[in-house]
Amino acid sequence: MDWKKKALWLDFEMPLVELHEQIQTLQDSASVRGMDVTDEVKALQVKADKLGREIFNKLEPWQRVQLARHPRRPTTNDYIHHIFNDFIELHGDRMYRDDEAIVAGMATLGDRKIMLLGHQKGRDTKSNIRRNFGMAHPEGYRKALRLMDMAVRFERPIVTFIDTPGAYPGLGAEERGQAEAIARNLREMADMPVPIICIVTGEGGSGGALALGVGDRIFMLQNSIYSVISPEGCAAILWRDGAKSKEAAKAMKLTSNDALRLGVIDSIITEPTGGAHRDHKAIALSVKAKIQDTLAELEKVPGSQLLDQRLQKFLDMGIYEESGKS
């Protein structure tokens, strides 16, 4: 970790950064003077580890939103690099153009052949513009559907990585049928007789997330979020004040713990202390193990039974209370 680049750290992490700066200063001074500071460094490291656990075990919803959006958080391409082999990216919806906000293609995981799809954000301004900040146009969702149909034909399981603020709301996207493209994906994914695993890795925003989110198993990374709208959008609608985003995030129940409690997801994938962006390889190993274990389970279920279970899964989502008696 580069503790000197404070721009990479969030405001609530600053006490931790200061401790590590003390450790670095002590080590640099000892190197110049030829001193042995092993015990002092060890004591500070123990203190830093304890503080890190305290901070990240008590995160507020808005702080998890910040982690979910961290510019160094692993993207779909990062997971492909660390988890899968022989990835062949496929392009285009065969109707309009290729949408680089969605990465899709074939790969192998051990001896399994997989169809992969996922939202793709950039790392800097240039790549984010190229990827449209992970916000897909309708052609992106039609590309995804084309390849999912291919997966059904070749009897390949489907794995999707979800990380988007939402579907792109621009005029051109609406003109080309954004709502129809998302709705069609929801309908078609519900009726695909192959195992489908969906993983929310960062932001799970609105219909843009749902268009890749109908599956037999839905998982969330510990610091990811899943909601019908962004906290900023919610604050603007309810209070007409974007500054109330923190309050909105708390009210929206958008964290992985909230989603699990409400039955929206099946389980949470634990992240390294500090967030997935601190150790790409470690979180990729956890995601890989979850995919392998889940595929081993789902591959034993016949296609027709798989569809029945998937339908029931979505019918059972949420917690409801009767408002009164007739």
Residue pairs with C-beta under 8 A, 6 or more apart in sequence:
1 20
1 278
2 8
3 17
3 20
3 21
3 24
4 21
4 24
6 14
6 17
8 72
9 16
9 17
10 63
10 66
10 67
10 70
12 55
12 59
12 63
13 55
13 274
15 51
15 55
16 48
16 51
16 52
16 55
19 44
19 47
19 48
19 51
20 48
22 44
23 41
23 44
23 45
23 48
26 37
26 40
26 41
26 44
27 37
27 41
29 35
29 37
30 36
30 37
52 273
52 274
53 273
56 273
56 274
56 275
59 67
59 223
60 246
60 249
60 250
61 225
61 246
61 249
61 250
61 252
61 254
61 255
62 231
62 245
62 246
62 249
62 250
64 223
64 224
64 225
64 249
64 255
64 256
65 225
65 231
65 245
65 249
65 254
67 73
67 223
67 275
67 276
67 277
68 202
68 203
68 223
68 224
68 225
69 202
69 203
70 275
70 277
71 123
71 124
72 123
72 277
73 163
73 201
73 202
73 275
73 276
73 277
74 82
74 201
74 276
74 277
74 280
74 283
74 284
75 118
75 120
75 121
75 123
75 163
75 201
76 103
76 116
76 118
76 119
76 120
76 161
76 163
76 201
77 103
77 120
78 280
78 284
79 118
79 161
79 201
79 284
79 287
80 87
80 103
80 107
80 116
80 118
82 280
82 281
82 284
82 285
82 288
83 109
83 284
83 287
83 288
83 291
84 107
84 108
84 109
84 114
84 116
85 107
85 108
85 109
86 106
86 107
86 108
87 105
87 106
87 107
87 116
88 105
88 106
88 107
89 103
89 104
89 105
90 104
90 105
90 106
90 143
90 147
91 98
91 143
92 98
92 139
92 143
93 99
93 139
93 140
93 142
93 143
93 146
94 146
95 139
95 142
96 138
96 139
96 142
96 176
97 139
98 139
98 143
99 132
99 136
99 137
99 139
99 140
99 143
100 120
100 130
100 131
100 132
101 119
101 120
101 131
101 132
101 133
101 134
101 135
101 136
101 137
101 140
101 164
101 168
102 117
102 118
102 119
102 120
102 136
102 140
102 141
102 143
102 144
102 212
103 116
103 117
103 118
103 119
103 120
104 115
104 116
104 117
104 118
104 143
104 144
104 147
105 115
105 116
105 147
106 113
106 114
106 115
106 116
106 156
107 113
107 114
107 116
108 114
109 288
109 291
109 292
109 295
110 292
112 157
112 295
113 154
113 156
114 156
114 157
114 158
114 159
115 147
115 148
115 150
115 151
115 156
115 157
115 158
115 159
116 158
116 159
116 160
116 161
117 144
117 147
117 148
117 158
117 159
117 160
117 161
117 212
118 160
118 161
118 162
118 163
118 201
118 212
119 134
119 136
119 161
119 162
119 163
119 164
119 208
119 212
120 131
120 134
120 163
121 128
121 131
121 133
121 134
121 163
121 164
121 202
122 128
122 129
122 130
122 131
122 133
132 168
133 165
134 163
134 164
134 165
134 203
135 164
135 165
135 166
135 167
135 168
135 169
135 208
136 164
136 167
136 168
136 208
136 211
137 167
137 168
137 170
137 172
137 173
137 176
137 178
138 173
138 176
138 177
138 178
138 180
138 181
138 182
139 176
139 181
141 167
141 181
141 182
141 184
141 185
141 211
141 212
142 181
142 184
144 160
144 185
144 211
144 212
145 181
145 184
145 185
145 188
148 158
148 188
148 189
148 192
149 188
150 156
151 157
151 158
151 192
151 194
152 192
152 193
152 194
155 194
156 194
157 194
157 195
157 196
157 197
157 295
157 298
157 299
158 192
158 194
158 195
158 196
158 197
158 215
159 196
159 197
159 198
159 199
159 291
160 196
160 197
160 198
160 199
160 212
160 213
160 215
161 199
161 201
161 212
162 198
162 199
162 200
162 201
162 202
162 204
162 209
162 212
162 213
163 200
163 201
163 202
163 203
163 204
163 224
164 203
164 204
164 205
164 208
164 209
165 203
165 205
165 208
165 230
166 205
166 206
166 207
166 208
166 209
166 229
166 230
167 173
167 178
167 182
167 206
167 207
167 208
167 211
168 178
168 208
169 178
179 207
181 211
182 207
182 208
182 210
182 211
185 211
185 212
185 214
186 210
186 211
186 214
189 196
189 214
189 215
190 214
190 307
190 310
190 311
190 314
191 307
193 303
193 304
193 306
193 307
194 303
194 306
195 216
195 294
195 295
195 298
195 299
195 301
195 306
196 214
196 215
196 216
196 217
196 310
197 215
197 216
197 217
197 219
197 291
197 294
197 295
197 298
198 212
198 213
198 214
198 215
198 217
198 218
198 219
199 218
199 219
199 220
199 221
199 269
199 287
199 290
199 291
200 209
200 213
200 218
200 219
200 220
200 221
200 224
200 225
200 226
200 256
200 265
201 221
201 224
201 276
201 287
202 221
202 224
202 225
203 209
203 224
203 225
203 230
204 213
204 220
204 224
204 225
204 226
204 227
205 227
205 229
205 230
206 227
206 228
206 229
209 226
214 310
214 314
215 310
216 298
216 306
216 309
216 310
216 313
217 266
217 294
217 298
218 264
218 265
218 266
219 265
219 266
219 267
219 268
219 269
219 290
220 226
220 256
220 259
220 260
220 265
220 268
220 269
221 256
221 268
221 269
221 271
221 276
221 283
221 287
222 256
222 268
222 269
222 270
222 271
223 256
223 271
223 275
223 276
224 256
225 254
225 255
225 256
226 254
226 256
226 259
226 264
226 265
227 234
227 252
227 254
228 252
229 237
229 252
231 245
231 246
231 248
231 249
231 252
231 254
232 242
232 245
232 248
234 245
234 248
234 251
234 252
235 241
235 242
235 243
235 244
235 245
235 247
235 248
236 242
238 244
238 248
239 247
239 248
253 259
253 262
256 265
256 268
257 268
259 265
260 267
260 268
262 317
262 318
262 319
263 316
263 317
263 318
263 319
264 317
264 318
267 290
269 283
269 286
269 287
269 290
270 286
271 283
271 286
272 278
272 279
272 282
272 283
276 283
298 306
301 309
